[in-house]
């Protein structure tokens, strides 16, 4: 990173964070000496400790139907037996012998040196996200789940063999897999559930017997998290994931001298951060929906562990979890499509289903069981909940109709819809919220006053997604920049300026001036942002209006001088674009046709898979071609532009 980045990053830190980071240098020196000496951990209770491990309810495997959900998990488990990866676009990529420090996509390997000496942003050494994902051991929980479902020892043997191999090839604080506490927390959650799911296997003792190296390694994981957890400007979803791993492991394996201390530390921080990182409406403050799911998984798994051990979390903690869960159906269209605003890296706290399975089903079920809220999932228990032994049954599906429109004013998210929940649903999600959370807004996108539209549960106008973090800085900046969103740009500038892969300067401030909803016809929203106020002296105000089957935008730019004004419209890959007249565009997808009428002053260009636009990332690490329309002109301000989008017909 260059000097400017370090200056900006330092400016985003509080005095307490700077002091911690300075003091932590001495902790790292101590750990470096321990790593070299081989004197690592002496915190285990006496031999035979496993007899004191808490019992666990057996999974209600009789409730598991022979269906596609189970078949998909077993098919994925078989791929993992062949060492084939199923994440970040690596489907079909395999390693005959797994190298835990290798990025198999690029063939580059991270150095096996002291963990805190490694620059994980160094593209020349490989994509750290891929290496970390392998070592989160989600694929091993899939193998363990496959064993629990089938009792085939080949799954248990492979899961245990890979854990022992990982421990041997990742000595304490050697290599990239030790240097970030979040990775340790997720791995602890995986190991906790692997241990449970492999109970009864002939290969259990080889991995979890009294003399197994996994136990001191689990203790070292917890020690590192307890001392190196994220603080200050970095205390976002990482801190919750770290504390969830510490809490779950210390409760599940209370066999270390510091176990009770770790439990208390983690519980205190989880209760604080669940509230601090969530708006009162239930929306995660990072304003990256993928991370709302990520955080929710950590918190619900922690609550499950607490309930099992008869540990009480506060009413405030439980209330905010309920609101997080209850907000999801309000943000989901009739086709089950989840929002895509902000960063999303497909991160999971625990994997007990296939990668292709829906993310929300088991969360709805677990929340209904633990929190007593309405079940917005299916009547049949989700496979992960069955494997967890969380319940033999759950409340029936609550099919009360959703409201036509929903507002989350604290988060700046507004749902405008007609025919909600019906096959003819017209669903609009408008974004008039902050950039992101904290002083660096790490996972926010420069998407102020953008929107997404689906018709009949089929996405039409979309948020293109994220694609990557550490590879190809230009592509990273494109996907999180303003031109990759359905909003307006001035002079090719982002509303908020990126200063690093997870750092912004001069974030746009957004203000909502009007919100009105009509349960019969739609809604109106008016908001403005200050992203172009300095140095251009321009304020962008946008009025969104949904009336029946017509959605309109009125963009008002106040300021002076001549500027390049550009409206961006990004479409799902399945959409076909046709220019019917000079300013009239037809958008077609699966029997649905929309007409977009653009302002006469604008020149229209269509882009597909070129440097200007035309990209869509359905999942992290994958990008595909799609259509993007830019409507632009050199205009003298002040000016007002009107766009009308009408649904013409649908099947």
C-alpha positions as CSV (number, residue, x, y, z in Angstrom):
1,X,0.0,0.0,0.0
2,X,1.2,3.5,-0.7
3,X,1.9,6.2,1.8
4,X,-1.3,8.1,1.1
5,X,-3.3,5.0,2.1
6,X,-1.5,4.7,5.4
7,X,-2.2,8.3,6.2
8,X,-5.9,8.0,5.4
9,X,-6.1,4.7,7.3
10,X,-4.5,6.2,10.3
11,X,-6.9,9.2,10.1
12,X,-9.8,6.8,10.4
13,X,-8.6,5.4,13.7
14,X,-9.4,6.6,17.2
15,X,-6.7,7.4,19.7
16,X,-7.6,4.2,21.6
17,X,-7.2,2.1,18.4
18,X,-3.8,3.6,17.6
19,X,-2.7,2.9,21.2
20,X,-3.9,-0.8,20.9
21,X,-2.1,-1.3,17.6
22,X,1.1,0.1,19.0
23,X,0.8,-2.1,22.1
24,X,0.0,-5.2,20.0
25,X,3.4,-5.0,18.4
26,X,4.8,-6.3,21.7
27,X,2.2,-9.1,21.7
28,X,3.3,-10.1,18.2
29,X,7.0,-10.2,19.3
30,X,6.1,-12.5,22.2
31,X,4.1,-14.8,19.8
32,X,7.0,-14.8,17.4
33,X,9.3,-16.1,20.1
34,X,6.8,-18.7,21.1
35,X,6.3,-19.8,17.5
36,X,10.0,-20.3,17.1
37,X,10.6,-22.1,20.5
38,X,7.9,-24.7,20.1
39,X,6.6,-24.0,23.6
40,X,3.1,-23.2,22.6
41,X,0.2,-24.3,24.8
42,X,-0.1,-25.9,28.2
43,X,-3.7,-25.1,29.0
44,X,-5.5,-28.4,28.8
45,X,-7.3,-30.0,31.7
46,X,-6.1,-33.5,32.7
47,X,-6.4,-36.5,30.4
48,X,-9.9,-37.9,30.1
49,X,-11.3,-34.3,29.8
50,X,-13.6,-35.4,26.9
51,X,-15.9,-37.2,29.4
52,X,-16.9,-33.8,30.6
53,X,-17.8,-32.4,27.3
54,X,-21.4,-31.3,27.2
55,X,-23.9,-33.7,25.6
56,X,-25.7,-32.8,22.4
57,X,-29.2,-33.6,21.3
58,X,-29.0,-36.2,18.5
59,X,-30.0,-34.9,15.1
60,X,-33.6,-36.0,14.3
61,X,-32.4,-37.8,11.2
62,X,-35.7,-39.6,10.9
63,X,-37.1,-36.2,9.9
64,X,-34.7,-35.9,6.9
65,X,-36.6,-36.6,3.7
66,X,-35.0,-38.2,0.7
67,X,-35.1,-35.0,-1.3
68,X,-33.1,-32.6,-3.5
69,X,-31.7,-30.8,-0.5
70,X,-30.0,-34.0,0.8
71,X,-29.0,-35.1,-2.6
72,X,-27.3,-31.8,-3.3
73,X,-25.3,-31.9,0.0
74,X,-24.2,-35.5,-0.7
75,X,-23.2,-34.6,-4.3
76,X,-21.1,-31.7,-3.0
77,X,-19.6,-34.0,-0.3
78,X,-18.5,-36.4,-3.0
79,X,-16.8,-33.6,-4.9
80,X,-14.9,-32.8,-1.7
81,X,-13.8,-36.4,-1.5
82,X,-12.1,-35.7,-4.8
83,X,-10.7,-32.5,-3.5
84,X,-12.8,-30.4,-5.9
85,X,-13.7,-26.9,-4.7
86,X,-17.2,-25.4,-5.0
87,X,-16.7,-21.7,-4.1
88,X,-15.7,-18.4,-5.7
89,X,-16.1,-19.7,-9.3
90,X,-13.6,-22.6,-8.6
91,X,-16.1,-25.3,-9.5
92,X,-14.2,-28.1,-11.1
93,X,-10.8,-26.9,-9.8
94,X,-9.2,-29.6,-7.7
95,X,-6.0,-30.3,-5.8
96,X,-4.7,-33.9,-5.7
97,X,-2.9,-33.0,-2.5
98,X,-4.4,-30.0,-0.7
99,X,-1.9,-27.1,-0.2
100,X,-3.4,-24.9,2.5
101,X,-1.2,-21.9,1.4
102,X,-2.0,-22.2,-2.3
103,X,-4.4,-20.2,-4.5
104,X,-5.2,-23.0,-7.0
105,X,-6.7,-20.5,-9.4
106,X,-3.6,-18.5,-10.0
107,X,-1.1,-21.2,-8.9
108,X,0.5,-18.7,-6.5
109,X,1.4,-19.6,-2.9
110,X,1.5,-17.4,0.2
111,X,4.8,-17.7,2.1
112,X,5.0,-19.9,5.2
113,X,6.5,-17.2,7.4
114,X,5.3,-15.5,10.6
115,X,1.7,-14.7,10.0
116,X,1.9,-11.0,10.9
117,X,4.7,-10.5,8.4
118,X,2.4,-11.5,5.4
119,X,0.8,-8.9,3.2
120,X,-2.5,-10.6,2.4
121,X,-3.2,-7.9,-0.2
122,X,-0.2,-8.9,-2.3
123,X,-1.8,-10.2,-5.5
124,X,1.5,-11.6,-6.7
125,X,1.3,-14.2,-3.9
126,X,-2.2,-15.3,-4.7
127,X,-5.8,-14.4,-3.7
128,X,-5.9,-14.6,0.1
129,X,-9.7,-14.9,0.0
130,X,-9.4,-18.2,-1.8
131,X,-6.8,-19.5,0.6
132,X,-8.7,-18.4,3.6
133,X,-11.9,-20.0,2.3
134,X,-10.2,-23.4,2.0
135,X,-9.1,-23.1,5.6
136,X,-12.5,-22.1,7.0
137,X,-13.2,-25.8,6.6
138,X,-16.8,-25.4,5.4
139,X,-16.2,-28.2,3.0
140,X,-15.3,-30.4,6.0
141,X,-18.6,-29.7,7.7
142,X,-20.3,-30.9,4.5
143,X,-18.3,-34.1,4.7
144,X,-19.2,-34.5,8.4
145,X,-22.9,-33.8,7.6
146,X,-22.7,-36.5,4.9
147,X,-21.4,-38.9,7.4
148,X,-24.2,-38.1,9.8
149,X,-26.7,-38.6,7.1
150,X,-25.3,-41.8,5.6
151,X,-23.0,-43.3,8.3
152,X,-20.5,-43.9,5.5
153,X,-17.0,-43.8,7.1
154,X,-15.3,-42.5,4.0
155,X,-16.8,-39.1,4.7
156,X,-15.6,-39.1,8.4
157,X,-12.2,-40.4,7.5
158,X,-11.6,-37.7,4.9
159,X,-12.8,-34.9,7.2
160,X,-10.6,-36.0,10.0
161,X,-7.6,-36.6,7.8
162,X,-7.8,-33.1,6.4
163,X,-8.1,-31.5,9.8
164,X,-5.0,-33.3,11.1
165,X,-3.1,-32.4,7.9
166,X,-4.1,-28.7,8.3
167,X,-2.8,-28.6,11.8
168,X,0.5,-30.2,10.7
169,X,1.0,-27.8,7.9
170,X,-0.1,-24.7,9.7
171,X,2.0,-24.4,12.9
172,X,1.2,-21.7,15.4
173,X,1.3,-18.3,13.7
174,X,3.0,-19.6,10.6
175,X,1.4,-18.7,7.3
176,X,-1.6,-16.7,6.3
177,X,-4.2,-18.8,8.0
178,X,-3.3,-17.6,11.5
179,X,-3.0,-13.9,11.0
180,X,-6.7,-12.8,10.9
181,X,-8.8,-13.6,14.0
182,X,-12.0,-13.9,11.9
183,X,-10.6,-16.9,10.1
184,X,-9.8,-18.5,13.4
185,X,-13.3,-17.9,14.6
186,X,-15.0,-19.4,11.6
187,X,-12.6,-22.4,11.7
188,X,-13.5,-23.0,15.4
189,X,-17.2,-23.1,14.5
190,X,-16.5,-25.6,11.8
191,X,-14.5,-27.8,14.1
192,X,-17.1,-27.6,16.8
193,X,-19.8,-29.0,14.5
194,X,-17.5,-31.5,12.8
195,X,-16.7,-33.0,16.3
196,X,-20.4,-33.4,17.0
197,X,-21.4,-34.8,13.6
198,X,-18.5,-37.4,13.7
199,X,-19.4,-38.8,17.1
200,X,-19.9,-42.5,16.7
201,X,-17.6,-42.8,13.7
202,X,-14.8,-45.3,13.7
203,X,-12.5,-42.4,12.7
204,X,-13.6,-40.1,15.5
205,X,-10.7,-41.0,17.9
206,X,-8.0,-40.3,15.2
207,X,-9.2,-36.7,15.1
208,X,-10.7,-35.9,18.5
209,X,-9.1,-38.4,20.8
210,X,-7.4,-37.3,24.1
211,X,-4.0,-37.1,22.4
212,X,-5.1,-35.4,19.2
213,X,-3.2,-32.2,18.2
214,X,-6.6,-30.6,17.6
215,X,-7.1,-29.7,21.3
216,X,-4.0,-27.5,21.9
217,X,-4.7,-26.0,18.5
218,X,-8.3,-25.1,19.5
219,X,-6.8,-23.5,22.7
220,X,-4.3,-21.5,20.6
221,X,-7.1,-20.3,18.3
222,X,-9.0,-19.0,21.3
223,X,-6.0,-17.3,22.8
224,X,-5.2,-15.5,19.6
225,X,-8.8,-14.3,19.2
226,X,-9.1,-13.2,22.8
227,X,-6.0,-10.9,22.4
228,X,-6.1,-9.9,18.7
229,X,-9.8,-9.3,18.0
230,X,-10.8,-6.4,15.8
231,X,-11.1,-3.0,17.4
232,X,-12.0,0.5,16.5
233,X,-12.4,1.2,12.8
234,X,-12.0,-2.5,12.0
235,X,-14.7,-3.6,14.5
236,X,-17.4,-4.6,12.0
237,X,-18.7,-8.0,11.0
238,X,-15.2,-9.3,11.7
239,X,-15.5,-8.7,15.5
240,X,-18.9,-10.5,15.6
241,X,-17.5,-13.5,13.8
242,X,-14.4,-13.6,16.0
243,X,-16.5,-13.4,19.2
244,X,-19.0,-16.0,17.9
245,X,-16.1,-18.4,17.3
246,X,-14.6,-17.8,20.7
247,X,-18.0,-18.1,22.4
248,X,-19.1,-21.3,20.7
249,X,-15.8,-23.1,21.1
250,X,-15.3,-22.0,24.7
251,X,-18.9,-23.2,25.6
252,X,-18.7,-26.4,23.5
253,X,-15.2,-27.3,24.8
254,X,-14.9,-25.8,28.4
255,X,-11.7,-27.7,28.9
256,X,-9.1,-24.9,29.1
257,X,-8.0,-22.8,32.1
258,X,-9.3,-19.7,30.3
259,X,-12.5,-21.2,29.0
260,X,-14.9,-19.3,31.4
261,X,-13.0,-16.1,30.8
262,X,-13.2,-16.5,27.1
263,X,-16.9,-17.2,27.3
264,X,-17.6,-14.1,29.4
265,X,-15.5,-11.9,27.1
266,X,-17.1,-13.2,24.0
267,X,-20.7,-12.9,25.4
268,X,-20.1,-9.3,26.5
269,X,-18.8,-8.2,23.1
270,X,-21.5,-10.1,21.2
271,X,-24.3,-8.4,23.2
272,X,-22.7,-5.0,22.7
273,X,-21.9,-5.4,19.0
274,X,-25.2,-7.0,18.0
275,X,-26.9,-3.7,19.0
276,X,-24.1,-1.4,17.9
277,X,-23.8,-2.8,14.4
278,X,-27.6,-3.0,13.8
279,X,-30.0,-0.2,13.1
280,X,-33.1,-0.3,15.4
281,X,-35.1,-1.4,12.3
282,X,-33.0,-4.6,12.1
283,X,-30.8,-3.6,9.1
284,X,-27.1,-4.2,9.5
285,X,-25.2,-0.9,9.6
286,X,-22.6,-2.0,7.1
287,X,-25.4,-1.6,4.5
288,X,-24.1,-4.7,2.7
289,X,-26.9,-7.2,2.7
290,X,-24.6,-10.2,2.4
291,X,-23.0,-9.2,5.6
292,X,-26.4,-9.0,7.3
293,X,-26.9,-12.7,6.6
294,X,-23.3,-13.4,7.7
295,X,-23.7,-11.6,11.0
296,X,-27.1,-13.1,11.6
297,X,-25.7,-16.6,11.2
298,X,-23.0,-15.9,13.8
299,X,-25.5,-14.4,16.3
300,X,-28.1,-17.2,15.9
301,X,-25.4,-19.9,16.3
302,X,-24.1,-18.2,19.4
303,X,-27.7,-18.0,20.8
304,X,-28.2,-21.7,20.0
305,X,-25.0,-22.6,21.9
306,X,-26.0,-20.4,24.8
307,X,-29.5,-22.0,25.0
308,X,-27.9,-25.5,25.0
309,X,-25.6,-24.5,27.8
310,X,-28.3,-22.6,29.7
311,X,-26.6,-19.3,29.3
312,X,-28.9,-16.3,29.0
313,X,-28.4,-13.5,26.5
314,X,-30.1,-10.2,27.2
315,X,-33.6,-9.3,26.0
316,X,-32.1,-6.5,23.9
317,X,-29.8,-9.0,22.1
318,X,-32.7,-11.3,21.4
319,X,-34.9,-8.4,20.2
320,X,-32.4,-7.1,17.7
321,X,-31.9,-10.6,16.3
322,X,-35.6,-10.9,15.8
323,X,-35.7,-7.6,14.0
324,X,-32.8,-8.7,11.8
325,X,-34.7,-11.8,10.8
326,X,-38.1,-10.1,10.3
327,X,-36.6,-7.5,8.0
328,X,-35.5,-10.0,5.4
329,X,-38.9,-11.0,4.0
330,X,-39.7,-7.3,3.7
331,X,-36.7,-6.9,1.4
332,X,-37.3,-10.0,-0.6
333,X,-39.3,-10.1,-3.8
334,X,-41.9,-12.7,-4.7
335,X,-39.3,-14.8,-6.5
336,X,-37.2,-15.0,-3.3
337,X,-34.5,-12.7,-4.7
338,X,-32.5,-11.1,-1.9
339,X,-31.1,-7.6,-2.0
340,X,-27.6,-7.1,-3.4
341,X,-26.6,-3.7,-2.1
342,X,-23.1,-3.3,-0.8
343,X,-20.3,-5.9,-0.7
344,X,-21.1,-9.6,-0.7
345,X,-18.5,-12.3,-0.5
346,X,-20.8,-15.4,0.1
347,X,-19.3,-15.6,3.6
348,X,-20.9,-18.2,5.9
349,X,-20.6,-18.9,9.6
350,X,-21.4,-22.6,9.1
351,X,-22.2,-24.8,6.1
352,X,-24.5,-27.7,6.7
353,X,-26.1,-27.6,3.2
354,X,-25.0,-27.3,-0.3
355,X,-23.5,-24.1,-1.7
356,X,-26.5,-23.8,-4.0
357,X,-29.1,-24.0,-1.2
358,X,-31.1,-20.9,-0.2
359,X,-29.3,-18.9,2.5
360,X,-32.4,-17.9,4.5
361,X,-34.5,-21.0,5.0
362,X,-32.6,-22.4,8.0
363,X,-32.2,-18.9,9.5
364,X,-35.9,-18.5,9.5
365,X,-36.4,-21.8,11.2
366,X,-33.7,-21.4,13.8
367,X,-35.0,-17.9,14.6
368,X,-38.6,-19.3,15.0
369,X,-37.3,-22.0,17.3
370,X,-35.0,-19.8,19.4
371,X,-36.8,-16.5,19.4
372,X,-40.4,-17.6,19.2
373,X,-41.1,-15.3,16.1
374,X,-43.2,-16.1,13.1
375,X,-41.9,-18.8,10.8
376,X,-41.5,-17.2,7.4
377,X,-39.8,-20.3,6.0
378,X,-41.4,-23.6,4.8
379,X,-43.3,-26.0,7.0
380,X,-40.6,-28.7,6.6
381,X,-37.5,-28.3,8.8
382,X,-34.4,-27.2,6.9
383,X,-31.6,-29.7,6.7
384,X,-29.1,-27.6,8.8
385,X,-31.6,-27.3,11.6
386,X,-32.2,-31.0,11.6
387,X,-28.4,-31.8,11.6
388,X,-28.0,-29.4,14.5
389,X,-30.6,-31.2,16.5
390,X,-32.2,-27.8,17.2
391,X,-35.8,-29.1,17.2
392,X,-38.0,-32.0,16.2
393,X,-40.6,-29.6,14.8
394,X,-41.2,-25.9,14.3
395,X,-44.2,-23.6,14.1
396,X,-46.2,-23.8,10.9
397,X,-45.4,-21.3,8.1
398,X,-46.9,-17.9,8.7
399,X,-48.4,-16.9,5.4
400,X,-49.9,-13.6,6.4
401,X,-49.5,-11.1,3.5
402,X,-46.6,-8.7,3.5
403,X,-47.3,-5.0,3.4
404,X,-47.2,-3.5,-0.1
405,X,-44.5,-1.0,0.9
406,X,-41.9,-1.0,3.7
407,X,-39.6,1.7,5.0
408,X,-36.4,1.5,7.0
409,X,-35.7,5.2,7.5
410,X,-32.7,4.7,9.8
411,X,-31.0,2.6,7.1
412,X,-32.3,4.6,4.1
413,X,-33.9,1.6,2.5
414,X,-37.4,1.8,0.9
415,X,-39.5,-0.9,-0.7
416,X,-42.1,0.4,-3.2
417,X,-44.4,-2.3,-4.5
418,X,-47.8,-3.2,-6.0
419,X,-49.4,-6.6,-6.0
420,X,-47.0,-7.6,-3.3
421,X,-46.6,-11.4,-3.1
422,X,-48.5,-12.1,-6.3
423,X,-47.2,-13.4,-9.6
424,X,-47.7,-9.9,-11.0
425,X,-45.7,-8.1,-8.3
426,X,-43.8,-5.0,-9.3
427,X,-41.0,-4.6,-6.7
428,X,-38.7,-1.6,-6.3
429,X,-35.9,-1.3,-3.7
430,X,-34.6,2.3,-3.4
431,X,-31.4,3.1,-1.6
432,X,-31.2,6.5,0.2
433,X,-29.0,5.5,3.1
434,X,-25.5,6.1,4.4
435,X,-22.4,4.7,2.6
436,X,-21.6,2.2,5.3
437,X,-20.5,1.5,8.9
438,X,-17.9,3.4,10.9
439,X,-15.1,5.6,9.8
440,X,-14.0,3.5,6.9
441,X,-17.4,2.1,5.6
442,X,-15.4,-0.9,4.5
443,X,-18.2,-2.8,2.7
444,X,-20.3,0.0,1.4
445,X,-20.8,0.9,-2.2
446,X,-21.1,4.4,-3.8
447,X,-24.7,3.7,-4.6
448,X,-26.7,6.6,-3.1
449,X,-30.1,7.1,-4.7
450,X,-29.8,3.9,-6.7
451,X,-32.6,1.3,-7.2
452,X,-33.4,-2.2,-8.2
453,X,-36.6,-3.5,-9.9
454,X,-38.0,-7.0,-10.3
455,X,-41.3,-8.0,-12.0
456,X,-43.1,-11.2,-11.0
457,X,-40.0,-12.2,-9.0
458,X,-37.6,-11.8,-12.0
459,X,-34.9,-9.2,-11.6
460,X,-34.8,-6.6,-14.3
461,X,-32.8,-3.5,-13.1
462,X,-30.1,-4.9,-10.8
463,X,-27.2,-4.1,-8.6
464,X,-24.3,-5.8,-10.4
465,X,-22.7,-7.2,-7.2
466,X,-19.1,-7.4,-5.9
467,X,-17.0,-9.9,-7.8
468,X,-13.6,-9.5,-6.0
469,X,-11.7,-8.0,-3.1
470,X,-8.0,-8.5,-3.5
471,X,-7.4,-9.2,-7.2
472,X,-7.6,-6.6,-9.9
473,X,-8.0,-3.2,-8.1
474,X,-9.7,-1.6,-11.1
475,X,-12.4,-4.2,-11.2
476,X,-12.9,-3.9,-7.5
477,X,-13.4,-0.2,-7.8
478,X,-15.7,-0.6,-10.8
479,X,-18.2,-2.9,-9.0
480,X,-18.4,-0.8,-5.9
481,X,-18.3,2.6,-7.7
482,X,-21.2,4.8,-8.7
483,X,-21.1,3.9,-12.4
484,X,-21.9,0.3,-11.6
485,X,-25.2,1.3,-10.0
486,X,-28.5,2.6,-11.1
487,X,-27.8,6.1,-10.2
488,X,-26.4,9.3,-11.7
489,X,-22.7,10.4,-11.9
490,X,-21.2,13.8,-12.6
491,X,-18.0,14.2,-14.6
492,X,-17.2,10.4,-14.3
493,X,-16.7,10.8,-10.5
494,X,-17.8,8.5,-7.8
495,X,-20.2,10.0,-5.2
496,X,-17.8,8.8,-2.5
497,X,-14.1,8.4,-3.3
498,X,-12.3,5.1,-2.8
499,X,-9.0,5.3,-1.0
500,X,-8.3,1.6,-0.7
501,X,-10.0,-1.7,-1.2
502,X,-11.9,-1.2,2.0
503,X,-11.5,2.5,2.7
504,X,-13.4,5.6,1.5
505,X,-12.8,9.3,1.8
506,X,-15.4,12.1,1.6
507,X,-18.5,9.8,1.9
508,X,-21.7,11.1,0.4
509,X,-24.3,12.2,3.0
510,X,-27.9,11.3,2.0
511,X,-31.0,12.9,3.3
512,X,-34.6,11.8,2.7
513,X,-37.0,14.7,2.4
514,X,-40.3,12.8,1.6
515,X,-41.7,9.3,1.9
516,X,-45.3,8.7,1.1
517,X,-47.0,5.3,0.5
518,X,-50.4,4.3,-0.8
519,X,-51.4,0.7,-0.1
520,X,-53.3,0.6,-3.4
521,X,-51.2,2.4,-6.0
522,X,-47.6,2.6,-4.8
523,X,-45.3,5.2,-3.1
524,X,-43.2,8.3,-3.5
525,X,-39.7,8.9,-2.2
526,X,-37.6,12.0,-2.5
527,X,-34.0,12.2,-1.3
528,X,-30.7,14.0,-2.0
529,X,-27.0,13.4,-1.4
530,X,-23.9,15.6,-1.0
531,X,-21.4,13.5,-2.9
532,X,-20.8,16.2,-5.5
533,X,-21.0,19.2,-3.2
534,X,-17.2,19.4,-2.8
535,X,-15.5,20.4,-5.0
536,X,-18.2,20.7,-7.7
537,X,-20.8,22.5,-5.7
538,X,-23.6,20.2,-7.0
539,X,-26.4,18.6,-5.0
540,X,-28.2,15.6,-6.6
541,X,-31.8,15.2,-5.6
542,X,-33.9,12.3,-6.9
543,X,-37.6,11.7,-6.7
544,X,-38.8,8.1,-7.1
545,X,-42.4,7.5,-7.8
546,X,-44.3,4.2,-8.3
547,X,-47.9,4.5,-9.4
548,X,-49.6,1.3,-10.6
549,X,-47.3,-0.3,-13.2
550,X,-45.3,2.9,-13.9
551,X,-42.1,3.8,-12.1
552,X,-40.6,7.3,-12.7
553,X,-37.4,9.1,-11.7
554,X,-36.9,12.8,-11.6
555,X,-33.3,13.8,-11.2
556,X,-32.7,17.4,-10.1
557,X,-29.2,18.8,-10.1
558,X,-28.5,22.1,-8.4
559,X,-25.3,24.0,-9.1
560,X,-23.7,25.8,-12.0
561,X,-21.4,25.3,-15.0
562,X,-21.2,22.7,-17.7
563,X,-20.8,19.1,-16.5
564,X,-20.9,15.6,-18.0
565,X,-24.1,14.1,-16.5
566,X,-24.6,10.3,-16.9
567,X,-27.5,8.1,-15.8
568,X,-26.6,4.4,-15.5
569,X,-29.0,1.5,-15.8
570,X,-27.8,-2.1,-15.2
571,X,-29.8,-5.2,-16.3
572,X,-29.9,-8.8,-15.3
573,X,-28.0,-11.0,-17.7
574,X,-31.3,-12.6,-18.9
575,X,-32.6,-9.3,-20.2
576,X,-32.7,-8.3,-23.8
577,X,-32.4,-4.7,-24.7
578,X,-34.0,-3.1,-27.8
579,X,-33.9,0.6,-28.9
580,X,-37.4,1.1,-30.2
581,X,-37.1,4.8,-30.8
582,X,-34.6,7.6,-30.2
583,X,-35.2,7.8,-26.4
584,X,-37.4,4.7,-26.0
585,X,-35.9,1.4,-24.8
586,X,-37.6,-1.9,-24.5
587,X,-36.4,-4.4,-21.9
588,X,-37.6,-8.0,-22.3
589,X,-37.2,-11.0,-20.0
590,X,-39.2,-14.3,-20.0
591,X,-42.5,-12.8,-21.3
592,X,-42.1,-9.6,-19.4
593,X,-41.7,-6.3,-21.3
594,X,-40.8,-2.9,-19.9
595,X,-40.5,0.4,-21.7
596,X,-38.0,3.0,-20.5
597,X,-38.4,6.6,-21.8
598,X,-35.4,8.8,-21.3
599,X,-35.0,12.5,-21.3
600,X,-34.6,14.1,-24.8
601,X,-31.4,15.8,-23.9
602,X,-29.5,12.5,-23.3
603,X,-27.4,10.4,-25.7
604,X,-27.9,6.7,-25.2
605,X,-25.2,4.0,-25.4
606,X,-25.5,0.3,-24.7
607,X,-22.6,-1.6,-23.3
608,X,-22.0,-5.3,-22.9
609,X,-18.8,-6.7,-21.4
610,X,-16.6,-3.7,-22.2
611,X,-14.4,-1.5,-20.1
612,X,-17.3,1.0,-19.5
613,X,-19.8,-1.5,-18.2
614,X,-21.9,-4.5,-19.0
615,X,-20.9,-6.8,-16.2
616,X,-22.8,-8.7,-13.5
617,X,-21.5,-10.8,-10.6
618,X,-24.0,-13.4,-9.5
619,X,-21.6,-14.7,-6.8
620,X,-18.3,-13.7,-5.4
621,X,-15.5,-14.6,-7.9
622,X,-17.8,-14.9,-10.9
623,X,-18.7,-12.2,-13.4
624,X,-20.8,-12.6,-16.6
625,X,-21.9,-10.5,-19.4
626,X,-25.0,-8.3,-19.1
627,X,-26.3,-5.1,-20.6
628,X,-25.7,-1.7,-19.2
629,X,-27.3,1.5,-20.6
630,X,-25.7,4.9,-20.1
631,X,-27.7,8.0,-20.9
632,X,-25.3,11.0,-20.9
633,X,-24.8,14.6,-22.0
634,X,-22.8,17.7,-21.4
635,X,-25.3,19.9,-19.6
636,X,-25.5,23.3,-18.1
637,X,-26.7,23.2,-14.5
638,X,-29.2,23.5,-12.9
639,X,-31.1,20.8,-14.7
640,X,-33.9,18.3,-14.2
641,X,-34.1,14.9,-16.0
642,X,-37.1,12.6,-16.2
643,X,-37.1,8.9,-16.7
644,X,-40.2,6.8,-17.0
645,X,-40.2,3.0,-16.7
646,X,-43.5,1.2,-17.5
647,X,-44.4,-2.5,-17.3
648,X,-46.2,-3.2,-20.6
649,X,-47.1,-6.9,-20.3
650,X,-46.1,-10.0,-18.5
651,X,-47.0,-13.7,-18.8
